[in-house]
Amino acid sequence: MIRHAVRVKASPSGTATMGVFVTSSAGATVGTYDPVAFRGLRFHTAVEQFRSGADTPRDYLERCLSRIAELEPTVRAWAVLEESGAREQADASTRRYRRGEPLSPIDGMPIGIKDVLETKDMPTEYGCAAYAGNFPKRDNAAVWALRQAGAVLVGKTVTTELAGPEPGPTTNPFHPEHTPGGSSSGSSAAVGASMVPAAISTQSGGSLMRPASFCGNWGLKPSRGAINRGERQTASTTTHGVVAACPEDMWQVAIEIARRVGGDPGWPALRGPATPPPARKPLTLAVMETEGWDRLDERSREAFHRVTRQIEACGVTVLRRGDEPLLERFERALVGAAELTSLILAREHLWAFRDLVEAHPDRVSARSKRFFIEAAERLGAAGYERALQDREVVQAAFAGMGSVVDAVVAPTSTGSAPRWLGDVAGEPPARWPTGDPVFNTPSSLLGTPAVNVPLMAVGGLPFGLQVMGQPGTDARMVALARWLGEAVAPVIA
């Protein structure tokens, strides 16, 4: 087992309110991402070669491990690498293919597991010094399902501290000076760096979709409860999801998990076909602006406009604010959604995190204490009840949209990945050092499916388009996203 540190040294108490960001579009040294040329590492195209004997899961894994060895010193996507166990799993998969008995379409797929999900053969440390050495020796429900499907678990991917705002050591795979996003930083960076074809992520606010946008991934954040979270049942906004280099692998991983462990208690499992949904052209889409619209830089806004103009040229109606009263109502309800989502999440995590800090006061960052514990205590029980009522208002407004549009589209982030230069000495910790989640929190607050489509590049770094639909329409959103990926020419700005 090869391990490296899973978190950066915490900033001293009393450092940074806003911090210092430099975005690629503002003139920083740019990366090399080209959405036309970039393909990433794909798995579904290799399966026929496994069946014919032209390739094997073991050889496929060795190529992944070679790529990891080459890039990991810079990207730092992995909290734990379990190479010997992965090789044993790949050898078992190779034998199954030789017998003509693969367990599933993802048998032999190398995959990363975000280090907030328990694994019986690797530690689970949550990117937090207070959990150093934590080794429950049991599998999360999704991890168990992946093993049953024959997937090859390569290791645990880096998460931000406690899956919150405190950054980990991972860098953006297309430019090491830029953030990969949070909290699924390691998962998205590993896929963006072509270390593995897919990885498991989670989202409570924006922690799957934003890293997917920053790292050039396809990403599926499912409907609330659609994939059984196992031991991670503490927050009402949290979901398991998948990031991958292509929509086929993304869907296949998600559906293989759901078919084996179902959804959360009391919630239906992910619905859809056993194979990736084919592309489906929408009739009507709506642009979701949120409060983040004014935070888009000029190049990112123009890139998004170029995409929507192409969609309209294909004969799809694209509604904007002012075109439809129900859309305007929804936009008004969304004001403050990012903060509302954060407060609900903080309150629901309060008990576990407060106990952790009491036991290890010096091993949890000032940022996590401020934006989890202190924020939740200020909210209080009555404030939490009001927050739930406010969430119901937003959910009702979005439900009304279901009768007029097939889905909403939006930027997945407020531009390409920013460059984080650290907190400002003498000021409180910055709120969003891994990027602004304003375009991501709606899907978490609403419990809706969302898909990131890696269609754009701004300043040489990835910038995604988001497709979001009504709860339970996950397969349909994947189908619409596939159509967008096929019908719209990638945009470079």
N, C-alpha and C positions, 0 to 999 in steps of 0.2 A: 504494500500500500504506500503510495506516494502522497504526501500531504504538504500544503503550504498554508500560511496564515490566511484566515478567512475574513479578516477585517483590518482596516487601517487603524492606526493609533488614534484614539478618540481625541478630539480637540479639547484644549483646556476649558474648564468651566468659564462661561462668560465670553465666548467668541462668536461672532457674526449674525446680523439680522437678515440682510439681503445677500451678503457675500459678493463675490465677483464672478460674473459670467462673461465669456467672449464667445459669440456664436460664429459658426463658420461663415455665415452669410454677411457678417459684419467685418470680415476682412482677415480673420485668423488663417493660419496655414491650412489649406484644404486637404481633404482626403482623396481617395481614389475610387470611390464607389460609382459604378456606372450601371443603372438598372437595366439597360439594354443587354450588356454583356454578362453581367453577374448571374450565375445560376445556382451556386451553392452546392452542397452535397445532398444527393437524392438517393432514396433507398428503393422505392417501388420499381424503378427501372432495372435494378440489379437482381430482382427475384428470379426472373426467367433464367439468368445466367447461373444462379444457384441451382436451379432445377436441372439445367443441362450439364452442370459440372464445369462450365467455363470459368466460374468464380466460386468462392466459398465465403460463408459468413466470417470464418477466421481470417481470410485474406482481406476482406472488407474492413474488419476491425483493425488489422495491423496497419492499414493505410490511415485509418482514423488516428490511431495512437502515434503514428509517425508525424501526422499533421499537428497533433497536440504537443508533441515534444519540440517541434519547430517553433510554434507560436506562443505556447503557454508562458514562457518567461516574460513576454510583453503583454499579452492579453489578460492573463491571470483569471481565467474563467472558472477554474476548478478549486473547490474547497478540499475535495478528496478525490484521488484517482485510485480505483481498485483494478489495476491492470491484470493481476493474476486471476481474480474472479471473473473478469470480463472474458479473458481468454478461455477459461473453462466453459463459460456459457456459450461462447461462439463455437467452440469445438462440439458441444452438444447439439447446437443448431446445425452445424455442418453434417453431423451424422444423421440428423432427422431428414435433411434435404436429400442425402444420398439414398435413404430408404423411401423417399417420396412421401414423407409424413410430417411436413411442417405443421406447427401448431396453429399458425395464423398467418395473415399477410404481412405481419411485422416480425415474424420469427427471424432472429438474427440481426435485427436492427439495433445498432449502437445508439444509446440514448442517455441523456443526462437528466439527473433528478435534482430539482431545486432543494437546497439544504434547509428547507423547513419541513420536508416530508420525512418521516421516520423510515429507516432502512435497517434490516436485521444484521447486515454485514458491514455497515459503515456508520461512523458517528453522525449525529444530527446536532449541529452546533448553532444554527440560526444566525450565523454571522455575528455572534455576540460573545464577548469574552466571558460573560457570566455562565455560558453554557460550554465552555471549553472542556473537552473530554466527555461530553454527554453522549451516551451510547446505549439507547433503550433496547437494542437488539430485537426489534420487531418491525414489521413492514406496514407502512401506510396502505390503505385499501387500493389506491391507484398503483402503488409499487407492486403489491401482490398481483394485481391484474396483469401488469406488464410481464412479470415473471411467468405467469400462466400462459401468456401469449407467446413466450419464447424470446422476448426482447432481451438485448444484452445491456446490462446496466454498467456503464463505463465509470460512473462516479457521481459525486454530489457537486452541483454547480453553486457558485458563490451567490449569496443573497446579501442585501443590505442588512444592517443590524436589526434583528427581530422583524424583518420584512418591512421596515419603516424607512424614515428619511435619511438615516445616517449612512453615507456611502461605504461600500466595500472597496477592495483593491482593483476590481476589474476595470479594464479600459475598453474603449470603443474599438472594435476589430478593424475599422477603416481609418482610424486616426487615434493613436494612443493618448493624445492630449485632451480628448473629448470623452464625455460620459457615455456609458452604454445604457444609461437609464437605471431605474430601480423599480421594484426590488428584485425583479427577475434578471438581474444584470448578467450573471454568469451563464444562465440558460440561453439568453438571446445572443450574447457575445460568442458562445461556443458554436451556435448554429451559423451566425454571421461570419465566423472565421473558418467555416467548413471543417470543424473538428468532429462534429456529429451531424446526422441529418435532421434530428429532432431532439427536443428537450421538454421536460415538464416544467411549467411555470405556475404561478398563482397570481391572482389579482384581488385586492381589496379596495383599491382606489384607482390606480392606473398602472399597476406594477407588471402587467403582461403586455398591454397594448403599447405603452410608450417605449419600452425597450425594443419591442418588435419594430416599431417605427425607426428608432435610432440605429438598429443593427441590420436592417434590410431583411427581416423575417416575414414570412406568412405567420399570422398568429390568430388563434381562436380562443376568445374568452367566452365560454358557454353561458347559457341561461343559468340563473341562480339554481343551485341544487342539482344540476344535470350530471355532474360527475361526483361520486361519493368522495367526500373529503377525509373519511376515516377519522383520525383523532383530531383533525383541525375543524371542529364544529363550533368554534367560539364566536365567530363574527358573521353577522347576517349579510354582509356585502362580499364575502370572500368566495371565490370559485377556483377550482383547478382548471388549467387549460394547457394548450400545446403551442409551441413555436416550432417552425420547421422551415426548410428551404423551399418547399413547394406545397400547394394546397392538398395534393393527393396524400402525402405523408402526414400532413397536419390532421386531416380528417381521420385517416386510418388509425392513427394512434388513439385519438379521442374516442372513437366508436369501439375500438377493441377493449379499452378500459371500461366504458359504460356497459358493454354487453356482459361483462364479468362481475362487476360490483354494483351496477345500478347507480342511482342518484343518492343524494343525502336522505336521511330518514324523513319521510313525509313528502318527498319531492320526486316527480317522475324523472327517469333517467334520460340522458341525451337521446333524442329521437332522430331517426334517419336511416338511410340505407347502409348495408354492410360494406359497401364500396363507396368511394368518393362521389358525392352528388355531381352530376354533369352540369356544365355551365348553363345558366338560365338568364335570359335577358329580362330586365325589369321594364315595367311600363311607366312608372312614376317614382321619382326619388325626390327627397327634400334635403336641402343643405342645412345642416345644424351648425349654427355659428357659435353658440355659447358665449360666455364672457371672454373666451380666448381669442375671438376674432380680431380684436384690436391689438392683441399681443403678437400676431403674426408679422414677421418682417415682410418687406415688400416682395422679395424674391420668392419666399414661400407662398405668399398669397397668390402671386402670379402663376406659380407652378400649379397650385390647386385650381385656379381659374382655367388654365389650359386643359386640365383633366376634365373638368365639368363641361367645357365647350365641346370636347370630343364626345362625351356621353350624349349631349344634346344632338350632335351631328349624326349619331346612330339612331335617332328617332325616339329617344327617351325624354319624357317630360321631366324637367328639373325645376322644382319649386324653390323659391327663396322667400325670405321675410317680406311681407307685404302682398305676396301672391295668394296666401291661404290663411284665414283667421285662426285655424287650429294650430298651424305652425307658429304663428305669433304668440298664441297662448302658451304653447310649449316653451318657447324661448324665454318668455317672461318668468315662467315657473322655474327655469334652470338657473336664474340669477342666484349666486351663492351656493351652487350645487357642490363645488369642490370642497368648500369649508364644511358644508353640511355632512358630506360623506366622511370627511376626516373626523368630525366630532362623534358621529355614530360609531365609527370604527374604534376610536380612542376609548369611548365609554365601554364598549363591549370587551375590550382587552384589559380594562383597568385592573381587575382583580389579579390576574396572572402577572401582569407587569409590575404592579405595586409590590407584590410579594417578592418578585425577583430582585427589585431594587433594594428592598429591605434586607434581603439576604446578601446581596453583592453591591453595595452602594457605589463602589469605585470601578465596577466592571460593566457599567451601562453608560452610554454617552449622554452628555448634556442635552443633545438634540432630541434623543428618544425620550428622555425624562420630560422635557418641555412640551413636546407635541403629542405625547401619549398620555402620561400620567397627569401632568399639571393641567392640560386642556380638558381631560375627562373630569377631573375634580372640580374645575370651574363650572363645567356644564351641569353637573349634578343630576340626580334622578329626574327631577321635574324638567330640566332642560333636555334630557334624553327623550322624554315623552313628547315634548314639543317637536324635537327633531324628527321623530317617527311620523308625527302628523304632517310635518312639512314634506317628508318623503312621499307620503300618500298623495299629496297634491301634485307633485311632479309626476308620479306614476300615472295618476288619472289623466293628466294633460297629455302624456305620451300615448296612453291607450287610445285616446281620441284620434291620434294620427293614423292608427291602423286602418281606418276606413278610407283614407285618401292617398296613402303612399305605400309602396312596397317595402321601402326602407329609407333610412336617412343616411346621408354621407357627410363626412367632415374630415378635416385634417386629423391625423392620429396624434399629432403633437404640435406644439407651437413653433414649428420649424425643425431643422435638423439638430443633431445633438449639440448642446452647448459645451463650452470649455469651462470647466470648474477650476478656479484658481484658489479655492479655499475660503474659509470664513474670514471675516474682518476682525482683527484683534480689538478687544475692548467692547464688542457688541454681542448681543445674543446670537445663538446659532441660526444660520439661514434656514428658511422653511423648506425650500425645494432644491437642494443641491444636485439632485439627479434629474432635474427637469420639471417643468410645470405640468401637472396632471389634468388641467382644466378640460381638455377634450376627452379624457379617459373616464373621469368620475361619473358621467351620466350613465354609462352602461353598468357600472357597479351599483349606483344608487337605484337604478330601475330594475336590476336583475335581468337585463336583456343580453342576448348574444351580440357579440361584436367580432368583426374580422379585420385584421390589418392586411392591406394589399400593398406590397412594396413597389409602388408605381413611379416614385419621384426621387430625384437627387437635388439637393440644394447645397452649393458650395462643396461638392465632392463627397457629401455624406448622405445617407438614406433619409427619406422623409415619406411617411406612409399616408395612404388614404384609408379611412375607416368606413366600414359598412355596419350599420346597427339596425336591428329589427325588433319586433315584438317578442316577449318571452315565449320560448318553445319553438321558435322558427330557426333554430340553429342550422339545420341542413339547408334550408332555403337561403339563409344569408351566405353560407359557403358557396352555394350555386351562383348567387348573384355576384359574389366576390370573384369567382372563377371567370364569369363572363367579363367583368371589368378587366381582369388580368389579361384576357385574350383579346378584347375588343379595343382597349385603349392603349395607344402607344405610350411607352414610358416617357416621362418629361424630365429634362435636365435643365436646371436653372442655376 
